[in-house]
Amino acid sequence: MIFRVFAFIWLANLLTLLLFLALINLVDLSPPEDVQIRAEIGVLEQQLSDVYSRAGKEATLAFWQQIAPSFPSYGLEPAAECSGKASIGAPDQGCLQVIRKGSLAERLLIVQPAALPLLIGALVSAIMAIFLSRCLTRPIRDVSQGLKAIAAGHLDTRILGKLKTSNPELHDLGKDFDFAAERLQSLAEGRLARGADGGRYLAA
């Protein structure tokens, strides 16, 4: 049960973090590196589109060969389709597109500002979920152990002192349990006493 409570609390917190990150993306609060890369790609696409519209595809490829050393992280490749927003050119001559050739480490560096808060939030929410799940399930576990002890014949079992909770409902539950256990113990002891007296009467 602890695991189910923990999973519910942790997933709720994680979902909140994911929704928060989705909201950040919707309002375009991108990391500075991502903004810079998109700006560079936009400038390149605009320049290459101007060359393409004036001189055609071959001139655009030649122009790219000239400026490519200044942009080692980018490449110019044929576009699969010309309907894309980032495509350069016309369908009859073949379209081109600017691509980012950054390494995986660079790409991770771009998303790091968003990933780090998510990782920290997930870790903190996991710790809090463990703490809350233990606090919520400990009284239930104490009551369960008390019931098992009563069923095993230990009628002197009391749980109110073990609950250690400020929840009034759980406190009342502990009081009711102890009262019921006390009544059962009194009835059992009374029955044993009557049985002993009956035995002495028959012996006499």
N, C-alpha and C positions, 0 to 999 in steps of 0.2 A: 504493500500500500504506500510505503514511503516513496518508492520509485514512481508510482503513478502520480502522486501529488507533486513530487519534484518535477516530473516531466511536464505536467500541466502548467505549473508556475513558470518554469524556464522557457517553455515554448511561447507562452503569452508574452514574456519579456522580450524574447528574441523577435517575435512578430512585431512588437512595438518598435524595436530598433530598425527592422527592415522597412516598415512603413515610413519611419522618419527619414531613412536614406532615400526611399522612393520620392518622398516629398521634396527633398533637397534636389534630386535630379529633375523633378518637374519644374522647379523654379530656376533651374540652370545654375545652381551654385557649384560649378565645376572647380576642381583643383586648379591652381595657377598653371601647372605644367600642361594640363589638358587644354586650357584656354589658349596657351601659346601655340601648341601643336595645331589646333584647329584654325587659328589665325594664319599660321604659315601655309597650311594646306589651302586655305581660301585664297591667299595671295597668289600661290603657284597656279591654282586652277584658273584664276582670272587672267593671269599673264599668258598661260598656254592657250586659253580659249581665244584671246585676242589674236595670237599668232595663227591659230588654226583658222579662224574666220578670215584672215587676210591672205594667208599663203598656203593653207592646206596642211594635210597630215605630215608629209615628208618634212616640210619646213619646221613643223612643231617638234618632230623628233630630233631634228638637227639642232634646234634651239635648246632642247632639253640636254643634249650632249654637251653643250657649252656651259650651261649653268649647273649641271648635276654635281660637279665637284664641290660646289658651295652648299649643297643639300645632301650630304651623304646618308642621312636617315630616311630619304624619300626615294621613290622610284616611279617611273611612268610605264604603265603596262596597258595592253589592249583591254577594253571594257567588254564584259560579256554581253551587255545590252546597252543601248543608247538612251533608254528611258529614265535611267537613274539621275538623281539630282546632281551628283558629282561627275557625271560623264562629260567628256570634252569631245566636240566634233559632231559629225553628222553620220547617219546610218549608211549613206551611200559610199563614204570613204573609210568608214571604220572609226569607232570611238576609242578614246583613251581615258585613263583615270590615274590620278595621283594616289599612290599607296604609301603607307608608313612602313618602313623596314626595320623599325626598332627591335632590339632584342627583347626576350622575355623579361629580363631584369628591368629594362626601361619601362616596359608596359606595367610591370608590378609597381614601379616607382610612381607611375601616374595615378594608380588607384590606391596607393598607400594612404593618402590623407583620409580617404573614406573607409578603407579597410581597418585601419588602426582603431578608430572609435568603435567600429562594429565588434572587433575582437575584444577590446577592453570591456565593452558593454555586455557581450556574451559571457565573459568570465565573471564579471561582477554579478550579473543576474543569476548565473549558476550557483555562486556562493550564497546569494540571498535565497535562492530557491531551496538549496539544501537546508539552510537554517530554518526557513518557514515550514518546510515539509516535516522536519523533525519536531518543531514546536506543535504542529497541528496533529501529528500522528502519535506523539508520546502519550497523551492522556488516553487515547483509544487503546493503545497497547497496554497501558497500566490496567485499564478496566478489563481487558481481555485476559490478562494474566491473573487478575483477581478472581474472575469467574472460573477459570481453570482450577485455581487453588481451592475455591469453594466446592467445586465438583469433585475434587480429589479428597475432600473430607476435612480440609483445613478451615474450619469455620471461624477461627480467630483472625482471619485475613481482613485487613483494613487498607483502603487505598487513598483516603483523603489526604493523608500526609505525604503521599508520593506524587500526587498530581502536580503540585507546585504551579498552579495556573491562576491567572487573574480573570479568566473568563467566568462570569457568574453561572452560566449554564453548566459548564463542566464542573464547577465547584459544587453546584447543587446535585449533579449526577454522582459525585464522589460521596456526598453526605447521604444520599438515598441508598447508594451501594452499601456503605458502612452500616446504615440503619437496618437494611434488609439482612446483612450478614449477622448483625448482632441479634436480631429476632430469630434467625435460623439457629444460631448458637444457643440462645436461651431455650428454644423449643427442644433442641436435641438434648441439652443438659437436663431439662425437666423430664423428658421422656426416660433418660437413663436413670434419673433419681427415682421416678415412679417404678421403673423396672426393678431397681435395687430394693426398694421398700417392699414390693410384692414378693421378691425372693425371700426376704427376711421373714415376711408373714407366713409364707408357706413352710419355711424351715421350722418356725415356732409351732 
